[in-house]
């Protein structure tokens, strides 16, 4: 009997349609419904079919998910809304994600992209600069971490 794991392997191998066929057959199992919907969404996303992924991210969030899968479903939903130009919905989800998962720094660049599309470039820049100052990507930047943080706080005081 095929399993969710089998469908995930197929998706990771690039067999998206086969993966989805298997995943749709697993939707009847209520205990895994959230994870199955999330994997259907990922399968569509992997093919660049964001409009098809959207409903499955939303559906996944209506069901029981592990803490990690809940984050992934909400993050996927936010990113998909952004890709589809649903910027207000995306912004709201990104704000929720940053509040619920403050350590999830991977959210910040995508949130910044959303803010840029909303013509909120200063706010996007603020988030990106704070990310760089908090997580210097190179030893050279790390040398100036304190100075950068000071300048950022000066330019963007905490309100």
Biotite code that builds the C-alpha atoms (Angstrom):
import biotite.structure as struc

atoms = struc.array([
    struc.Atom([0.000, 0.000, 0.000], chain_id="A", res_id=1, res_name="UNK", atom_name="CA", element="C"),
    struc.Atom([1.475, 3.383, -1.012], chain_id="A", res_id=2, res_name="UNK", atom_name="CA", element="C"),
    struc.Atom([2.319, 5.840, 1.755], chain_id="A", res_id=3, res_name="UNK", atom_name="CA", element="C"),
    struc.Atom([2.879, 9.539, 2.269], chain_id="A", res_id=4, res_name="UNK", atom_name="CA", element="C"),
    struc.Atom([6.595, 8.797, 2.360], chain_id="A", res_id=5, res_name="UNK", atom_name="CA", element="C"),
    struc.Atom([6.383, 7.204, -1.092], chain_id="A", res_id=6, res_name="UNK", atom_name="CA", element="C"),
    struc.Atom([4.678, 10.330, -2.441], chain_id="A", res_id=7, res_name="UNK", atom_name="CA", element="C"),
    struc.Atom([7.356, 12.557, -0.903], chain_id="A", res_id=8, res_name="UNK", atom_name="CA", element="C"),
    struc.Atom([10.107, 10.495, -2.543], chain_id="A", res_id=9, res_name="UNK", atom_name="CA", element="C"),
    struc.Atom([8.361, 10.812, -5.908], chain_id="A", res_id=10, res_name="UNK", atom_name="CA", element="C"),
    struc.Atom([8.040, 14.597, -5.475], chain_id="A", res_id=11, res_name="UNK", atom_name="CA", element="C"),
    struc.Atom([11.696, 14.958, -4.517], chain_id="A", res_id=12, res_name="UNK", atom_name="CA", element="C"),
    struc.Atom([12.649, 12.953, -7.613], chain_id="A", res_id=13, res_name="UNK", atom_name="CA", element="C"),
    struc.Atom([10.676, 15.385, -9.778], chain_id="A", res_id=14, res_name="UNK", atom_name="CA", element="C"),
    struc.Atom([7.751, 13.039, -10.472], chain_id="A", res_id=15, res_name="UNK", atom_name="CA", element="C"),
    struc.Atom([5.202, 15.666, -9.469], chain_id="A", res_id=16, res_name="UNK", atom_name="CA", element="C"),
    struc.Atom([2.134, 14.283, -11.192], chain_id="A", res_id=17, res_name="UNK", atom_name="CA", element="C"),
    struc.Atom([2.772, 10.743, -9.921], chain_id="A", res_id=18, res_name="UNK", atom_name="CA", element="C"),
    struc.Atom([3.328, 12.163, -6.461], chain_id="A", res_id=19, res_name="UNK", atom_name="CA", element="C"),
    struc.Atom([0.050, 14.096, -6.579], chain_id="A", res_id=20, res_name="UNK", atom_name="CA", element="C"),
    struc.Atom([-1.879, 11.087, -7.845], chain_id="A", res_id=21, res_name="UNK", atom_name="CA", element="C"),
    struc.Atom([-0.652, 9.148, -4.843], chain_id="A", res_id=22, res_name="UNK", atom_name="CA", element="C"),
    struc.Atom([-1.265, 12.070, -2.484], chain_id="A", res_id=23, res_name="UNK", atom_name="CA", element="C"),
    struc.Atom([-4.844, 12.563, -3.668], chain_id="A", res_id=24, res_name="UNK", atom_name="CA", element="C"),
    struc.Atom([-5.483, 8.874, -2.981], chain_id="A", res_id=25, res_name="UNK", atom_name="CA", element="C"),
    struc.Atom([-4.256, 9.428, 0.597], chain_id="A", res_id=26, res_name="UNK", atom_name="CA", element="C"),
    struc.Atom([-6.624, 12.339, 1.334], chain_id="A", res_id=27, res_name="UNK", atom_name="CA", element="C"),
    struc.Atom([-9.201, 9.976, 2.755], chain_id="A", res_id=28, res_name="UNK", atom_name="CA", element="C"),
    struc.Atom([-6.987, 9.292, 5.760], chain_id="A", res_id=29, res_name="UNK", atom_name="CA", element="C"),
    struc.Atom([-8.029, 11.916, 8.343], chain_id="A", res_id=30, res_name="UNK", atom_name="CA", element="C"),
    struc.Atom([-4.936, 11.540, 10.552], chain_id="A", res_id=31, res_name="UNK", atom_name="CA", element="C"),
    struc.Atom([-2.562, 12.606, 7.761], chain_id="A", res_id=32, res_name="UNK", atom_name="CA", element="C"),
    struc.Atom([-4.843, 14.980, 5.859], chain_id="A", res_id=33, res_name="UNK", atom_name="CA", element="C"),
    struc.Atom([-2.894, 18.122, 6.826], chain_id="A", res_id=34, res_name="UNK", atom_name="CA", element="C"),
    struc.Atom([0.467, 16.653, 5.812], chain_id="A", res_id=35, res_name="UNK", atom_name="CA", element="C"),
    struc.Atom([-0.995, 15.258, 2.597], chain_id="A", res_id=36, res_name="UNK", atom_name="CA", element="C"),
    struc.Atom([-2.458, 18.663, 1.645], chain_id="A", res_id=37, res_name="UNK", atom_name="CA", element="C"),
    struc.Atom([0.865, 20.334, 2.437], chain_id="A", res_id=38, res_name="UNK", atom_name="CA", element="C"),
    struc.Atom([2.712, 17.897, 0.172], chain_id="A", res_id=39, res_name="UNK", atom_name="CA", element="C"),
    struc.Atom([0.178, 18.443, -2.610], chain_id="A", res_id=40, res_name="UNK", atom_name="CA", element="C"),
    struc.Atom([0.803, 22.184, -2.299], chain_id="A", res_id=41, res_name="UNK", atom_name="CA", element="C"),
    struc.Atom([4.573, 21.663, -2.419], chain_id="A", res_id=42, res_name="UNK", atom_name="CA", element="C"),
    struc.Atom([4.202, 19.480, -5.493], chain_id="A", res_id=43, res_name="UNK", atom_name="CA", element="C"),
    struc.Atom([2.319, 22.212, -7.320], chain_id="A", res_id=44, res_name="UNK", atom_name="CA", element="C"),
    struc.Atom([4.792, 24.850, -6.090], chain_id="A", res_id=45, res_name="UNK", atom_name="CA", element="C"),
    struc.Atom([7.730, 22.775, -7.316], chain_id="A", res_id=46, res_name="UNK", atom_name="CA", element="C"),
    struc.Atom([6.219, 23.008, -10.799], chain_id="A", res_id=47, res_name="UNK", atom_name="CA", element="C"),
    struc.Atom([5.570, 26.747, -10.552], chain_id="A", res_id=48, res_name="UNK", atom_name="CA", element="C"),
    struc.Atom([1.817, 26.180, -10.306], chain_id="A", res_id=49, res_name="UNK", atom_name="CA", element="C"),
    struc.Atom([1.229, 28.574, -7.413], chain_id="A", res_id=50, res_name="UNK", atom_name="CA", element="C"),
    struc.Atom([-2.461, 29.107, -8.149], chain_id="A", res_id=51, res_name="UNK", atom_name="CA", element="C"),
    struc.Atom([-3.020, 25.358, -7.757], chain_id="A", res_id=52, res_name="UNK", atom_name="CA", element="C"),
    struc.Atom([-0.888, 25.236, -4.602], chain_id="A", res_id=53, res_name="UNK", atom_name="CA", element="C"),
    struc.Atom([-2.783, 28.011, -2.822], chain_id="A", res_id=54, res_name="UNK", atom_name="CA", element="C"),
    struc.Atom([-5.921, 26.072, -1.923], chain_id="A", res_id=55, res_name="UNK", atom_name="CA", element="C"),
    struc.Atom([-3.881, 23.134, -0.635], chain_id="A", res_id=56, res_name="UNK", atom_name="CA", element="C"),
    struc.Atom([-1.780, 25.290, 1.703], chain_id="A", res_id=57, res_name="UNK", atom_name="CA", element="C"),
    struc.Atom([-5.019, 26.744, 3.070], chain_id="A", res_id=58, res_name="UNK", atom_name="CA", element="C"),
    struc.Atom([-6.554, 23.307, 3.433], chain_id="A", res_id=59, res_name="UNK", atom_name="CA", element="C"),
    struc.Atom([-3.465, 21.948, 5.186], chain_id="A", res_id=60, res_name="UNK", atom_name="CA", element="C"),
    struc.Atom([-3.774, 24.654, 7.847], chain_id="A", res_id=61, res_name="UNK", atom_name="CA", element="C"),
    struc.Atom([-7.321, 23.498, 8.650], chain_id="A", res_id=62, res_name="UNK", atom_name="CA", element="C"),
    struc.Atom([-6.025, 20.114, 9.812], chain_id="A", res_id=63, res_name="UNK", atom_name="CA", element="C"),
    struc.Atom([-3.651, 18.685, 12.366], chain_id="A", res_id=64, res_name="UNK", atom_name="CA", element="C"),
    struc.Atom([-0.016, 19.367, 11.488], chain_id="A", res_id=65, res_name="UNK", atom_name="CA", element="C"),
    struc.Atom([3.270, 18.985, 13.274], chain_id="A", res_id=66, res_name="UNK", atom_name="CA", element="C"),
    struc.Atom([4.746, 22.279, 14.503], chain_id="A", res_id=67, res_name="UNK", atom_name="CA", element="C"),
    struc.Atom([7.258, 22.249, 11.624], chain_id="A", res_id=68, res_name="UNK", atom_name="CA", element="C"),
    struc.Atom([4.602, 21.466, 9.020], chain_id="A", res_id=69, res_name="UNK", atom_name="CA", element="C"),
    struc.Atom([2.343, 24.212, 10.397], chain_id="A", res_id=70, res_name="UNK", atom_name="CA", element="C"),
    struc.Atom([5.163, 26.721, 9.907], chain_id="A", res_id=71, res_name="UNK", atom_name="CA", element="C"),
    struc.Atom([5.903, 25.369, 6.414], chain_id="A", res_id=72, res_name="UNK", atom_name="CA", element="C"),
    struc.Atom([2.236, 25.522, 5.394], chain_id="A", res_id=73, res_name="UNK", atom_name="CA", element="C"),
    struc.Atom([1.819, 29.090, 6.629], chain_id="A", res_id=74, res_name="UNK", atom_name="CA", element="C"),
    struc.Atom([5.132, 30.169, 5.073], chain_id="A", res_id=75, res_name="UNK", atom_name="CA", element="C"),
    struc.Atom([4.190, 28.479, 1.794], chain_id="A", res_id=76, res_name="UNK", atom_name="CA", element="C"),
    struc.Atom([0.805, 30.182, 1.852], chain_id="A", res_id=77, res_name="UNK", atom_name="CA", element="C"),
    struc.Atom([2.391, 33.599, 2.440], chain_id="A", res_id=78, res_name="UNK", atom_name="CA", element="C"),
    struc.Atom([4.966, 33.107, -0.325], chain_id="A", res_id=79, res_name="UNK", atom_name="CA", element="C"),
    struc.Atom([2.332, 31.820, -2.726], chain_id="A", res_id=80, res_name="UNK", atom_name="CA", element="C"),
    struc.Atom([0.068, 34.808, -2.060], chain_id="A", res_id=81, res_name="UNK", atom_name="CA", element="C"),
    struc.Atom([3.078, 37.058, -2.757], chain_id="A", res_id=82, res_name="UNK", atom_name="CA", element="C"),
    struc.Atom([3.871, 35.264, -6.024], chain_id="A", res_id=83, res_name="UNK", atom_name="CA", element="C"),
    struc.Atom([0.264, 35.580, -7.150], chain_id="A", res_id=84, res_name="UNK", atom_name="CA", element="C"),
    struc.Atom([0.197, 39.307, -6.361], chain_id="A", res_id=85, res_name="UNK", atom_name="CA", element="C"),
    struc.Atom([-2.109, 38.972, -3.349], chain_id="A", res_id=86, res_name="UNK", atom_name="CA", element="C"),
    struc.Atom([0.179, 41.327, -1.483], chain_id="A", res_id=87, res_name="UNK", atom_name="CA", element="C"),
    struc.Atom([-2.099, 42.428, 1.366], chain_id="A", res_id=88, res_name="UNK", atom_name="CA", element="C"),
    struc.Atom([-2.847, 38.809, 2.278], chain_id="A", res_id=89, res_name="UNK", atom_name="CA", element="C"),
    struc.Atom([0.842, 37.940, 2.006], chain_id="A", res_id=90, res_name="UNK", atom_name="CA", element="C"),
    struc.Atom([1.923, 40.872, 4.172], chain_id="A", res_id=91, res_name="UNK", atom_name="CA", element="C"),
    struc.Atom([-0.545, 39.884, 6.879], chain_id="A", res_id=92, res_name="UNK", atom_name="CA", element="C"),
    struc.Atom([0.712, 36.290, 6.871], chain_id="A", res_id=93, res_name="UNK", atom_name="CA", element="C"),
    struc.Atom([4.363, 37.383, 6.963], chain_id="A", res_id=94, res_name="UNK", atom_name="CA", element="C"),
    struc.Atom([3.640, 39.601, 9.973], chain_id="A", res_id=95, res_name="UNK", atom_name="CA", element="C"),
    struc.Atom([1.957, 36.660, 11.720], chain_id="A", res_id=96, res_name="UNK", atom_name="CA", element="C"),
    struc.Atom([4.867, 34.380, 10.878], chain_id="A", res_id=97, res_name="UNK", atom_name="CA", element="C"),
    struc.Atom([7.442, 36.795, 12.289], chain_id="A", res_id=98, res_name="UNK", atom_name="CA", element="C"),
    struc.Atom([5.398, 37.150, 15.489], chain_id="A", res_id=99, res_name="UNK", atom_name="CA", element="C"),
    struc.Atom([4.838, 33.400, 15.891], chain_id="A", res_id=100, res_name="UNK", atom_name="CA", element="C"),
    struc.Atom([8.299, 32.279, 14.756], chain_id="A", res_id=101, res_name="UNK", atom_name="CA", element="C"),
    struc.Atom([10.778, 35.074, 15.589], chain_id="A", res_id=102, res_name="UNK", atom_name="CA", element="C"),
    struc.Atom([13.771, 32.780, 14.979], chain_id="A", res_id=103, res_name="UNK", atom_name="CA", element="C"),
    struc.Atom([12.625, 31.915, 11.437], chain_id="A", res_id=104, res_name="UNK", atom_name="CA", element="C"),
    struc.Atom([14.956, 34.300, 9.640], chain_id="A", res_id=105, res_name="UNK", atom_name="CA", element="C"),
    struc.Atom([14.143, 32.674, 6.288], chain_id="A", res_id=106, res_name="UNK", atom_name="CA", element="C"),
    struc.Atom([10.850, 34.598, 6.369], chain_id="A", res_id=107, res_name="UNK", atom_name="CA", element="C"),
    struc.Atom([12.516, 38.021, 6.295], chain_id="A", res_id=108, res_name="UNK", atom_name="CA", element="C"),
    struc.Atom([13.785, 38.129, 2.675], chain_id="A", res_id=109, res_name="UNK", atom_name="CA", element="C"),
    struc.Atom([10.400, 37.017, 1.342], chain_id="A", res_id=110, res_name="UNK", atom_name="CA", element="C"),
    struc.Atom([8.616, 39.521, 3.569], chain_id="A", res_id=111, res_name="UNK", atom_name="CA", element="C"),
    struc.Atom([10.985, 42.204, 2.262], chain_id="A", res_id=112, res_name="UNK", atom_name="CA", element="C"),
    struc.Atom([10.113, 41.240, -1.332], chain_id="A", res_id=113, res_name="UNK", atom_name="CA", element="C"),
    struc.Atom([6.447, 41.614, -0.448], chain_id="A", res_id=114, res_name="UNK", atom_name="CA", element="C"),
    struc.Atom([7.065, 45.016, 1.139], chain_id="A", res_id=115, res_name="UNK", atom_name="CA", element="C"),
    struc.Atom([8.968, 46.187, -1.950], chain_id="A", res_id=116, res_name="UNK", atom_name="CA", element="C"),
    struc.Atom([6.016, 45.180, -4.132], chain_id="A", res_id=117, res_name="UNK", atom_name="CA", element="C"),
    struc.Atom([3.759, 47.152, -1.772], chain_id="A", res_id=118, res_name="UNK", atom_name="CA", element="C"),
    struc.Atom([6.021, 50.201, -2.307], chain_id="A", res_id=119, res_name="UNK", atom_name="CA", element="C"),
    struc.Atom([7.258, 49.994, 1.305], chain_id="A", res_id=120, res_name="UNK", atom_name="CA", element="C"),
    struc.Atom([10.926, 49.986, 0.361], chain_id="A", res_id=121, res_name="UNK", atom_name="CA", element="C"),
    struc.Atom([12.184, 51.679, 3.528], chain_id="A", res_id=122, res_name="UNK", atom_name="CA", element="C"),
    struc.Atom([10.486, 49.062, 5.702], chain_id="A", res_id=123, res_name="UNK", atom_name="CA", element="C"),
    struc.Atom([11.886, 46.274, 3.501], chain_id="A", res_id=124, res_name="UNK", atom_name="CA", element="C"),
    struc.Atom([15.377, 47.724, 3.753], chain_id="A", res_id=125, res_name="UNK", atom_name="CA", element="C"),
    struc.Atom([15.043, 48.022, 7.532], chain_id="A", res_id=126, res_name="UNK", atom_name="CA", element="C"),
    struc.Atom([14.206, 44.319, 7.850], chain_id="A", res_id=127, res_name="UNK", atom_name="CA", element="C"),
    struc.Atom([17.030, 43.270, 5.537], chain_id="A", res_id=128, res_name="UNK", atom_name="CA", element="C"),
    struc.Atom([19.622, 45.442, 7.278], chain_id="A", res_id=129, res_name="UNK", atom_name="CA", element="C"),
    struc.Atom([18.578, 44.085, 10.680], chain_id="A", res_id=130, res_name="UNK", atom_name="CA", element="C"),
    struc.Atom([18.857, 40.549, 9.303], chain_id="A", res_id=131, res_name="UNK", atom_name="CA", element="C"),
    struc.Atom([22.369, 41.212, 8.000], chain_id="A", res_id=132, res_name="UNK", atom_name="CA", element="C"),
    struc.Atom([23.456, 42.876, 11.242], chain_id="A", res_id=133, res_name="UNK", atom_name="CA", element="C"),
    struc.Atom([22.060, 40.026, 13.343], chain_id="A", res_id=134, res_name="UNK", atom_name="CA", element="C"),
    struc.Atom([23.434, 37.307, 11.046], chain_id="A", res_id=135, res_name="UNK", atom_name="CA", element="C"),
    struc.Atom([26.567, 38.624, 9.351], chain_id="A", res_id=136, res_name="UNK", atom_name="CA", element="C"),
    struc.Atom([27.195, 36.501, 6.255], chain_id="A", res_id=137, res_name="UNK", atom_name="CA", element="C"),
    struc.Atom([30.966, 36.983, 6.269], chain_id="A", res_id=138, res_name="UNK", atom_name="CA", element="C"),
    struc.Atom([33.703, 37.501, 8.851], chain_id="A", res_id=139, res_name="UNK", atom_name="CA", element="C"),
    struc.Atom([34.360, 40.943, 7.357], chain_id="A", res_id=140, res_name="UNK", atom_name="CA", element="C"),
    struc.Atom([30.790, 42.071, 8.036], chain_id="A", res_id=141, res_name="UNK", atom_name="CA", element="C"),
    struc.Atom([30.895, 40.431, 11.469], chain_id="A", res_id=142, res_name="UNK", atom_name="CA", element="C"),
    struc.Atom([33.812, 42.746, 12.335], chain_id="A", res_id=143, res_name="UNK", atom_name="CA", element="C"),
    struc.Atom([31.445, 45.696, 11.890], chain_id="A", res_id=144, res_name="UNK", atom_name="CA", element="C"),
    struc.Atom([28.368, 44.055, 13.437], chain_id="A", res_id=145, res_name="UNK", atom_name="CA", element="C"),
    struc.Atom([28.162, 46.440, 16.420], chain_id="A", res_id=146, res_name="UNK", atom_name="CA", element="C"),
    struc.Atom([28.660, 49.521, 14.261], chain_id="A", res_id=147, res_name="UNK", atom_name="CA", element="C"),
    struc.Atom([26.046, 48.352, 11.758], chain_id="A", res_id=148, res_name="UNK", atom_name="CA", element="C"),
    struc.Atom([23.550, 47.663, 14.526], chain_id="A", res_id=149, res_name="UNK", atom_name="CA", element="C"),
    struc.Atom([24.110, 51.146, 15.918], chain_id="A", res_id=150, res_name="UNK", atom_name="CA", element="C"),
    struc.Atom([23.584, 52.794, 12.545], chain_id="A", res_id=151, res_name="UNK", atom_name="CA", element="C"),
    struc.Atom([20.490, 50.726, 11.833], chain_id="A", res_id=152, res_name="UNK", atom_name="CA", element="C"),
    struc.Atom([18.991, 51.595, 15.230], chain_id="A", res_id=153, res_name="UNK", atom_name="CA", element="C"),
    struc.Atom([19.785, 55.251, 14.570], chain_id="A", res_id=154, res_name="UNK", atom_name="CA", element="C"),
    struc.Atom([18.159, 55.178, 11.109], chain_id="A", res_id=155, res_name="UNK", atom_name="CA", element="C"),
    struc.Atom([15.232, 52.990, 12.164], chain_id="A", res_id=156, res_name="UNK", atom_name="CA", element="C"),
    struc.Atom([14.522, 53.603, 15.855], chain_id="A", res_id=157, res_name="UNK", atom_name="CA", element="C"),
    struc.Atom([12.341, 51.049, 17.580], chain_id="A", res_id=158, res_name="UNK", atom_name="CA", element="C"),
    struc.Atom([8.872, 52.510, 17.787], chain_id="A", res_id=159, res_name="UNK", atom_name="CA", element="C"),
])
